[in-house]
Structures are given as structure tokens and as C-alpha cells.
Amino acid sequence: MRTIELGVTITDAAIDEKQTTIFCTPVARDPRCPDCGRDGKYRDTVVRPLTDLSVASYSLVLQVAVPRYRCTTIECGRAVFNQAWPCWPPHAHRRRAVVPVMCCAG
């Protein structure tokens, strides 16, 4: 599996004595509201850290820039939503399969 299969592209990386940090953005934007299914309007971007399990006491962190949208459908009850990511749950902070993905990225 490559990063493209996660739906992200690597934009930068940093290494320090405690961890490797990989900065990512979505390959494609999906502005569909999860409640009404209509396209929302881009609002801003938030950075979500996704930490992998440590390997040899060394952490891998994905810093994913997640677009947020505003639903403009008056009948919809949702005001703001994040782009959905099929590879992990909406509030996930840990992903077990990142290291094999990153090692195969190219």
C-alpha cells in the first residue's frame, strides 16, 4: 500500500530524536456533507496528528491537513464538517498500518 491509497500525498517530513513527522495533504478534496450529501463551501484547514505505533521506540506521526467545509444547505442540521477519510475513523489518533505504507511509498 502506498500513501496514494491512504488518500494523501506527502508534502514535507522532519526527523528529530523522538519521532519522524510526515506532513500530508489530501490527494483529492471531497466537500460532500455527510448528512445531506450536497457539496459544502470550503471554510479552512485543520491539522490532525495521526500517530503510528512505535517501532524501536521511535514514533511516526502523520500531520494530515484536513479541509473543513461549511454546509450551505438550509435544511441540513450540520454547520461545519471535516473531509471524510475512508482509511481511518473520523476521530482516530492512532493507525497501526502506517509504517508499512510509508516504507513502501515512492
KEKE-3310 file (N, C-alpha, C; in steps of 0.2 Angstrom, whole numbers, plus 5000, padded with zeros to 4 digits):
npx = (5004:5003:5005:4996:4985:4981:4975:4982:4995:5012:5019:5030:5043:5050:5063:5067:5075:5065:5055:5048:5041:5028:5022:5006:4994:4977:4974:4964:4950:4935:4920:4908:4894:4892:4879:4868:4873:4876:4887:4898:4904:4921:4929:4941:4957:4962:4975:4978:4985:4991:4996:5007:5010:5024:5041:5054:5056:5053:5043:5031:5023:5009:5005:4991:4984:4968:4954:4941:4923:4909:4892:4880:4867:4851:4841:4849:4856:4869:4883:4897:4909:4922:4933:4929:4938:4942:4951:4953:4944:4934:4938:4950:4966:4977:4985:4988:4994:5002:5017:5021:5015:5022:5035:5034:5031:5033)
npy = (4994:5011:5029:5036:5027:5029:5041:5052:5064:5066:5081:5086:5082:5078:5075:5071:5068:5060:5057:5053:5065:5066:5076:5079:5081:5080:5070:5072:5083:5082:5089:5085:5085:5075:5073:5078:5076:5085:5097:5106:5122:5128:5131:5131:5124:5111:5104:5087:5076:5060:5046:5033:5016:5014:5010:5002:5010:5023:5035:5037:5050:5056:5071:5077:5088:5093:5097:5108:5111:5121:5118:5123:5121:5125:5117:5107:5100:5101:5112:5114:5103:5090:5084:5068:5053:5038:5028:5028:5030:5045:5051:5046:5043:5035:5024:5008:5003:5012:5012:5001:5006:5019:5014:5008:5019:5029)
npz = (5000:4996:5000:4992:4992:5004:5002:5003:5000:5002:5008:5016:5027:5043:5055:5071:5088:5094:5085:5069:5058:5046:5034:5027:5014:5007:4993:4984:4985:4995:4996:5000:5011:5026:5031:5022:5009:5000:4991:5001:5006:5005:5021:5030:5035:5045:5055:5058:5069:5067:5075:5073:5079:5089:5083:5087:5098:5092:5086:5073:5065:5057:5050:5046:5034:5035:5026:5030:5029:5026:5027:5016:5014:5019:5025:5031:5046:5049:5052:5051:5044:5043:5030:5025:5028:5021:5026:5039:5055:5059:5071:5075:5082:5081:5070:5065:5053:5047:5046:5037:5025:5024:5022:5010:5001:4987)
capx = (5000:5006:5002:4990:4980:4978:4971:4986:5001:5017:5022:5036:5045:5055:5065:5071:5077:5060:5050:5048:5034:5027:5016:5002:4988:4973:4975:4958:4945:4928:4916:4901:4891:4890:4872:4863:4876:4877:4893:4899:4909:4927:4930:4948:4960:4965:4980:4976:4990:4989:5002:5008:5013:5032:5045:5061:5055:5054:5037:5030:5017:5007:5002:4987:4980:4961:4950:4934:4918:4903:4886:4876:4860:4847:4838:4853:4857:4876:4885:4904:4912:4929:4933:4929:4944:4940:4956:4953:4938:4934:4942:4956:4973:4982:4984:4993:4997:5006:5024:5022:5013:5027:5041:5033:5030:5038)
capy = (5000:5017:5034:5037:5023:5032:5047:5058:5065:5069:5087:5088:5077:5081:5069:5073:5062:5056:5054:5056:5068:5067:5081:5076:5084:5075:5069:5075:5086:5079:5093:5082:5085:5068:5072:5079:5074:5091:5100:5112:5128:5127:5135:5132:5118:5109:5099:5082:5072:5053:5043:5026:5013:5015:5005:5003:5016:5028:5036:5040:5054:5059:5078:5077:5094:5091:5103:5109:5114:5123:5116:5129:5119:5127:5112:5102:5102:5101:5118:5113:5096:5089:5080:5061:5049:5031:5024:5028:5033:5052:5054:5042:5047:5030:5020:5003:5001:5017:5011:4998:5011:5024:5011:5007:5025:5030)
capz = (5000:4996:5003:4987:4994:5010:5000:5005:4997:5007:5007:5019:5033:5048:5060:5077:5092:5097:5081:5062:5057:5039:5033:5021:5012:5003:4985:4981:4990:4994:5000:5002:5018:5027:5032:5017:5003:4995:4992:5006:5004:5009:5026:5032:5036:5052:5055:5063:5070:5067:5077:5072:5084:5089:5080:5090:5102:5088:5083:5066:5066:5051:5052:5040:5034:5033:5024:5033:5025:5029:5023:5014:5013:5024:5028:5034:5053:5051:5050:5048:5044:5040:5024:5027:5026:5022:5029:5047:5058:5060:5077:5076:5083:5080:5065:5065:5047:5043:5045:5031:5020:5022:5019:5003:4997:4982)
cpx = (5004:5002:4996:4984:4977:4974:4975:4992:5006:5020:5028:5037:5050:5057:5069:5073:5072:5055:5051:5041:5034:5021:5013:4996:4984:4975:4970:4953:4938:4924:4909:4899:4889:4882:4867:4866:4877:4884:4893:4904:4915:4928:4937:4951:4963:4970:4979:4982:4988:4996:5002:5011:5021:5035:5052:5061:5055:5047:5036:5023:5015:5003:4997:4983:4973:4957:4943:4930:4912:4897:4882:4869:4856:4844:4842:4855:4864:4879:4892:4905:4918:4928:4933:4936:4942:4945:4956:4947:4939:4938:4948:4962:4979:4980:4989:4996:5001:5013:5025:5020:5019:5034:5040:5032:5035:5036)
cpy = (5006:5023:5037:5033:5025:5038:5053:5058:5068:5076:5089:5082:5081:5075:5073:5067:5058:5053:5057:5059:5069:5071:5079:5081:5079:5075:5073:5078:5083:5084:5091:5082:5078:5067:5073:5077:5079:5094:5106:5117:5127:5133:5136:5125:5117:5104:5094:5077:5064:5049:5036:5023:5013:5009:5006:5009:5023:5029:5039:5044:5057:5066:5079:5084:5092:5097:5102:5113:5116:5121:5122:5127:5121:5122:5107:5105:5103:5108:5117:5105:5095:5084:5073:5057:5042:5026:5024:5032:5041:5055:5050:5046:5042:5026:5014:5001:5007:5016:5007:5002:5016:5021:5009:5013:5026:5033)
cpz = (5000:4999:4998:4989:5000:5009:5002:5001:5002:5004:5010:5024:5037:5053:5065:5082:5094:5091:5074:5061:5049:5038:5027:5020:5008:4996:4982:4987:4989:4999:5002:5009:5020:5029:5026:5010:4998:4996:4996:5003:5009:5015:5029:5033:5043:5051:5060:5063:5071:5069:5076:5078:5084:5087:5083:5094:5098:5085:5076:5067:5059:5053:5045:5040:5031:5032:5028:5029:5029:5024:5022:5013:5020:5028:5032:5041:5054:5048:5047:5049:5041:5034:5027:5024:5027:5025:5036:5049:5059:5066:5079:5077:5082:5074:5065:5059:5043:5041:5038:5025:5018:5020:5012:4998:4993:4976)
residu = (MET:ARG:THR:ILE:GLU:LEU:GLY:VAL:THR:ILE:THR:ASP:ALA:ALA:ILE:ASP:GLU:LYS:GLN:THR:THR:ILE:PHE:CYS:THR:PRO:VAL:ALA:ARG:ASP:PRO:ARG:CYS:PRO:ASP:CYS:GLY:ARG:ASP:GLY:LYS:TYR:ARG:ASP:THR:VAL:VAL:ARG:PRO:LEU:THR:ASP:LEU:SER:VAL:ALA:SER:TYR:SER:LEU:VAL:LEU:GLN:VAL:ALA:VAL:PRO:ARG:TYR:ARG:CYS:THR:THR:ILE:GLU:CYS:GLY:ARG:ALA:VAL:PHE:ASN:GLN:ALA:TRP:PRO:CYS:TRP:PRO:PRO:HIS:ALA:HIS:ARG:ARG:ARG:ALA:VAL:VAL:PRO:VAL:MET:CYS:CYS:ALA:GLY)
# end
